[in-house]
Amino acid sequence: MNFLSHFYFDRDTDNCYLILGTVLPDLLKNADKTIVLHPEKLHHTDNEVNSIINGWKKHLEVDRYFHSSDFFLTHSHQLKKLLAPAIEGSPVKPFFLGHIALELILDNLLLTTNKITVDSFYKHLEGCETNLIDEFLIFSGLSGTSVFFKFYDDFKRSRYLYSYADTKEIAYALKRICMRVWNNPFTPAQEADMNGILTDYRARLYDNFMSIFDEIEDKLSL
């Protein structure tokens, strides 16, 4: 799941460090894909650092339930089949595209149906003290944290998650993600075709997309 879908499961908490932990695995991967940390088995003497660790563990748990669900397997496969002809000649694998496209559509639907707000998400991130984040990263085994903080500061400053509320921007967001691996993943014509496909698929999911969030919440409560 993407940033805002992870946020959904703890949307009512007042613990900003828990929220940060639920999205940190993806933030770190975006900052530098070579960073590999496994803090989920660690315990720190500071409560806030432990909240980040608990959020990290929650992220892993949610992703495990999501990626093994019938919802994910069905819709990512259908999106892959729909998108494959539109991106013929692109270096991007249709399976990867179907996976990420589904996650972006879910973020968009959460926002456009007012299940969450981007304001509250960013407010949580702004509430976390840099020194405690740094302590978590070093404690988890990251020797140099400057690369992460450069990305993280840009992430907070750009506020680009607001664009996820605009259905027409889903294809652009998908292209941005692909550009981390490929310089020019899609032609303008391919991007336009993708946009039409994703807009139509979003409409198909509109009435039942919450079923996956309900299913995961039930599993988390066991």
Stockholm file with secondary structure:
# STOCKHOLM 1.0

chainA/1-222         MNFLSHFYFDRDTDNCYLILGTVLPDLLKNADKTIVLHPEKLHHTDNEVNSIINGWKKHLEVDRYFHSSDFFLTHSHQLKKLLAPAIEGSPVKPFFLGHIALELILDNLLLTTNKITVDSFYKHLEGCETNLIDEFLIFSGLSGTSVFFKFYDDFKRSRYLYSYADTKEIAYALKRICMRVWNNPFTPAQEADMNGILTDYRARLYDNFMSIFDEIEDKLSL
#=GR chainA/1-222 SS CCHHHHHHTTTTCCCHHHHHHHHHHHHHHHHCTTCCCCGGGCCCSSHHHHHHHHHHHHHHHHHHHHHTSHHHHHHHHHHHHHHTGGGTTCSSCHHHHHHHHHHHHHHHHHHHTTSSCHHHHHHHHHTSCHHHHHHHHHHTTCSCCHHHHHHHHHHHHHCGGGGGGSGGGHHHHHHHHHTTTCSSCCCHHHHHHHHHHHHHHHHHHTTTTHHHHHHHHHHHTC
#=GC SS_cons         CCHHHHHHTTTTCCCHHHHHHHHHHHHHHHHCTTCCCCGGGCCCSSHHHHHHHHHHHHHHHHHHHHHTSHHHHHHHHHHHHHHTGGGTTCSSCHHHHHHHHHHHHHHHHHHHTTSSCHHHHHHHHHTSCHHHHHHHHHHTTCSCCHHHHHHHHHHHHHCGGGGGGSGGGHHHHHHHHHTTTCSSCCCHHHHHHHHHHHHHHHHHHTTTTHHHHHHHHHHHTC
//
